[in-house]
Amino acid sequence: MKGIEIKQYVKGPGELKVTELPDPTPKDNEYVIKVHSAAANFFDILQVQGKYQNQPPFPWVAGAEFAGEVVATPKNSKSPRYPVGSRVFGAGQGAFATQICTAENVLLPVPKGWSFQDAAGLFVTAPTSYCALVVRAEIKEGDYVLVHAAAGGVGLAAVQVAKAFGAIVIATASTPRKLEIAKSFGADHVVSYNDPEWPNKVKALTPKGRGVDIVYDPVGLVDKSTKCTAWNGRILIVGFAAGSIEKVAMNKVLLKNISLVGIHWGPYAKNEKEMVPVVWNGIMKLVAEGKLRGTEYTDEEFVGLDRVKDALVALGGRGTWGKVVIKVPEEGNSRL
């Protein structure tokens, strides 16, 4: 197979190279998947530089999210859930390759009518946003929801989930193009968070200027968001894409009865297993109803594993929106 193997850390994703590698050897409980599309994530950039919390021992193949076709089923399963030929998506170490081995518990069927490109970017973003809004914040019809970085992968998922539950969505982003994208995915109002007056502008969009009921924050804008949060509001702490872990003036949280609510989707598989199928069933219901669609970045096309470096550089430059996806042609294609 071909893949992007990491034998030593790189200074940046632009140094990544595609090489010929031995075909992967699956464990007895693993499927072999032919990768058709792989999604890029910020943690992929950190991992190839040795800066992520999970660093595999050398050598290892980069990438995590993928969608593809089952080419071999687990040796220890007489009736596998996904027969050869099944269209699946999931996550596992080594997605930037033509093949990947992974266990059944991190695979799901590609939704009917969805492309591999759309499905490749679903595994991380959708459950994070659904669990945050539905499970943690208990969103309800009529809620005013502020979604920061609304044109990003988790942001566009959050916009769609909030709208599906009957909320009024106020989206923030950094550029006119990103604000346009957020609107196209259902946001009712858009505000640039480059404008220093954005908290006042958000507040003015709510009934009698009372503020928003829920804030979805993957950036690190909690402190400023308290200025436009309503009494009994919930602020979802999703991440710190701005680059630093934020410090918050807690008196603001006290005075408005605000709840600060953390959301870390990955550990649910270990700490609250029963919630995983609940969240995915909810997501697939929205997909079936046409209320959740793929968020593939389409302003530029990335075809072939040799474009992984370009995709990660573009993602790191923060000029992209949605999910940056690399299409992986059949092995033997010169663009691999």
N, C-alpha and C positions, 0 to 999 in steps of 0.2 A: 504494500500500500504506500501512499504518499501522505506526509504529514509534517507538521511543524514541531520538531523535537527540540526540547530545551536541555542542553548539556551544561550550560553555564548561563548565568543571568546576563541580560542585555541592558544597555543604558536606556533604550527606548524601543517601542514596537517596530520602528522602521528598520531595525537590524534583523528581524525575523526572516528565516529562509525555509523553503520547502525542500525536503529530502526524501529519498526512497527509504522505506522502513520495512521491517518484517511484518507480515500480517499479524494482527493481535491474536493472542491465545486466550480464549475465554475461560473463566472459571466454570465449574459445573453448573452454577446457578445463573449464568450470564447469557444474554442474547448477543449476537453479532449484528450490528446495524450498518448498512451502507449509508453513509452520510450524503444527503442531497443539499442540505442548507445548514449553516452554522451561524449563530448570532454572536455579536460582539458585546462584551460587557466591560465596565470600568475595572472590575476586579481582574479581568484578563490582563489588562495593562499593568496593574500592580504585580500580578503573579509572575509575569515574565521578567520583571525587574527585581524579584525577590522581596517585594514589599507587602505581600498579602499575608493574612493570618494563617492561611493554609498553603504550605509549600511542600509539594511532593518531593521525595528523594530523586536526585538525578539518575538517569535521564527520564524525562517525562514529556508527554505531548500536550501542547497548550489547547485552550478552549474548553467550554463547558456546555453551552446550550446547542441543541441540534434538532433536526428533523430528518427522517430518512426511512429506509425500507429494511425490514427484518430479512437477513440472509441465512441466519442459523439460530436455532432455539436452544434453550438450556439442556444440557445432557441429563440432568437429574429430573426433568419434567416430562411426563408422558402426555400430558394435555396442556401445553403452554397456552397462556391467554392470547399471545400474539403469534399466529402461525407464520411460516415463511411467506414473504410477500406483503405482510401487514405494513400499513403506513403509520408510523409512530413518531412522537416527539418526546424530548426529555432532557436530562442533564447528566453529565458524567465527565470525569477528567479525560481529555483527549478529543474534543469535538472538532478541532482544526486538523482533520485528517479525512481520508476517504472511507475509513471504517472505524468503528468504536465498539467496545464491549461494555455492556451495562446490565444491571439487575432489573428485574421486572418492576420493582417498587418505584423506580424513577422513570417509568415509561407510561405514556398515555396515548390513546388513538388520536390521530390527526382528525380534527372535526370535519364533518361532511362539508364539502365545498371549499375547504381551505387548502391553500397551496403549502408546499413545504416551507417556502420563505416566510409566510405568515406564522405557521406553527412553530418554526424554529425560535421565535422570540416570545413565546407564550409562557414557558415553564416558570420563569422567575418573576416576571412583572405582574401577570394577572393575579396569582394567589396573594402576592404581597398587598396589592391594592384592595382586593376583595376582602381579605381577612382584616385589613386595617379599618376599612369603612363599615363593613357589615358586622364583623365579630367584635372588634375592639371599640368602635365608636357608635355602634348600634344606629346607623343611619336610618332615617325615616322620611317619608314623603313630606315635602315642604321645607326640609332643612336647607339652610344656606351653607354651601361648602366652598371653602377657598382651597384651590389646588395650586401649590407652588411648583415651578418647573413643569408646567402642565403639558409641554410638548415633548417631554422625555418619555422613555419607555414606561416607567411606572406611572408617570403623570397622565399620559393618554389613557392608560388602563383605569386610573382613578376617575378621570372625567367621565368615561363611559359607564363605569359601575355606579357612580353617583347619579347620573342621569337616569339609568335604568331603575333606580329606586325612587325616582320622583323628586330629586333634589334640584335646587337652583345652583348652578356652578359658576363661580367666579375664578377665572384662570389667570395665573401670572406666568410670564416668560420674559426673556431678555431681548428679543428682537421682533420686529414686525412680522417676519416670516413665521416665527414660532407661535406668535399670538394668532396668526391666521390659521395655522394647523390646529391649535387648540379649539378654535371656533368651529373648524370643519369636523371635529370629532364630538361636537355637542355642547361646548361651553356656552353659557348664556351671556357672560360678560368677560372681557379680557382687560388686563391691566399690566403695564410694564413694571417689573420690580426694579428697573433702573431709575424710575422716577422716585425721588425721595419722599414724595407725598403719597406713595401707594397705599399705606395703611388707611389714610383718610379717604382716599378714593374708593377703596374696598368697602369701608364702613358706610359711605354714602349710597352704595348700591343695595343696602339692606333696608328692610322696613323700619322707618323712623330712625334710621342710623344706628340700630341696636347692635350691629355686628354680626359676624357669621357664627353658625352653630358648631361647625367642624372645620379645622384647618388640617390639610394634608401636606406635610413638610418633609421632602427628601433633601432639602438644601441646607438648612441651618438658619432658619428665619423665625424661630420661635419667639424670641424676645420682642421683635417688631410686630409679630402677629398678635401678641396680646393686646395691642392697641386697637385692633379691629375684631376682637373676639367677643361674642355675646356672653351675658351672664350664664353660667353653667355650660359654657362652651368646652369642646374637647379638642386638644391639639395633638395630632398624631405625629410622633417623632419617627420618621422613616429612615433618615440617613443624614449625612453631612457632606453633600456634594460640593459645597462651597470650599471645603478643604480643611476646616478646623472644627473641633468639637465645641459647640456653643455653650456659653454661660448665660443663665437667665436670671433676671431680677425677680425673685420669688414673691416679693410683695404684690406684683402685678397679678400673679397667679392667685394669690389669696383674695385680693380685693374683688375679683370677678367670679370667684368660685370655679376657676378653670381647672380642668383635669388635663394633666400631661400624660399621654398614653404612648408607651413604646410599642413598636411592632417589629419583630424579627421573625420572618416567616420560616427560614430554614430549620431552626430548632424545634418547630412543632412536630416534626417527624420523630423526634426523640422524647420531647416533654409532654406532648398532647396529641398522640397519634390519631385519636378518634376524630380530631378536627380536620385532618387532611382530606378525607373523602367528602366531608361536609362542604368544605370550601370548593373543592374541584367540581362537585355536583352542582353547586350554585353557579360556578363559572360556565360550565357546559350548558346549563339551562339558559343563561343569558346568550350564549353563542347560538343555541338552537332557535332562540326567539329573535335573532338578528340584532340584539342590543349590544353585542361586543364583537368587534371586528379586529383584524390584524393591524399592526401599526408599523409595518416595514417602511423604513426610510427609502424614499424613491427619487430624491433629487440627484442621486448618483448611484450607478450600478457597480457592484463588486462581484465579479465572476472569476472563480478559480482561487485555489488556496494561496497563490502568489499575491492575491489582493488582500489577504488578511491583514498584512502590515499596514496597507493603506486605509483599510476600514478602521483599524484601531487608532491610527494617527488622526483620522477624521473625527472619531468619537472623542478622543482625548482633547481635541481642539474645541470641543463643545459647540461646533457649528451645525451638528446634525440634529435630527428630531426623531422621535419614535425609536424603533429598534433597527440598528444597523445590521444587515444580514448579508452573509457571503454565500453565493450559490456555488455548489461544488459539483462540477460536471463529472461524467463517467470517467473512471480511471483510464488513462491512455490519452485523454484530451491534452493538447499542448498547453492549455491555459491552467493546468493544475500547478 
